[in-house]
Amino acid sequence: MTLAIACVLYALSIILINIAPFFVGLYVDTLHVSLSEAGFVQTIDQAGGIIGSVLGFFLMPRMSWRTLTFCAALAATIANAATAFADSYVLLCLIRFVAGFAVVLLTTVSACTLARARVPDRAFGAGLMLGMLLSAVAIWVLDIIRSDFGYSASLASGALWLCIAAGLALLLPRDLRGKTEKVGTLVAEPDQANIRMLGKVGLVALLLFSIRANVGFSFTERVGLDNGLAPSAIASAFAIGCIFSLAGCLLPTIFGAAGGRIKWLVITTAFFVVALWLFYVATNITLYIVAFSIYLSVFNMGLAYYMSVVAENDPEEHYTRAIYIVNVTAQSLGPAIGALILIGYPIAIVFLIAPIPAIGALILVAVYTSRQPRALATSL
């Protein structure tokens, strides 16, 4: 029951990340800021998330996780509702900083709960799959609110999902906290130094992988507009793409680490490059849906497998608690890198640069694994 609740909480907490490109567009249309300035709002949002994840790192061994998740979800609900009333760029940045702080604190605690599953690949895959389904619904809800009540009101749509999360948080056990003995490992009695080192390597690779996803993701809506697609068609494409991307979530959920994670990471990297190329050439809505579906599928696959590399090689849960420090740092750095590039270059350059850190993450894990004892390397 605890894992089921954590799965839903994790899914609810990642909705706003999945629909971030729409918020970038809404900032432009509501406050009439430049695309680069709107991208920096997303960076500030995730900078708040970094603080939230760091706070979670220190508080989780000391506080009830139910209390942490409830307080985080409540604060996130209030901040997202307040976004609708932001009437200046400075106020918008301040509110989104608080929203990012609270949402990522919620994500951090729920992700650490999922990491305690016997096969974390499957637990993370299930959470990401549910997150995609709810994100599809969230996109349609946002588009309906934008059409019926205006752009400002649609900025507050995230409060609905976080309010539900606050209620669910109260169902978590009171004694859920700190470190407990994990059940099952991929390697029987491995050398502890190798295990810990692999956890560190996995964390660095996760950072590179997440940066690659976020460099281009915040601008996927705008590249569609530049290719002549209508805003309503792009919204539908995003929602449909979220549903089709369930395939990428189902693979780690069904297969876990069968055959080794390196195989799955090679697949995600190759298809990621394909998805970026399709975004650039997508001048019709069908091709755009295909691009977005592949993009989200491989992102969720890679995220599940890289996070599991960390969780399975972290006996003390130190690196596991840092997973969302890394993820949100990447979510902050990615849009910032993209925004800086856009100052002097066209949007196409963002999609050319994005594959570089993804390839780096794959090479890092593959090279390190090849140097490890056979038993440890086989687990990857």
Beta strands, then each sheet from edge to edge (+ up, - down):
end
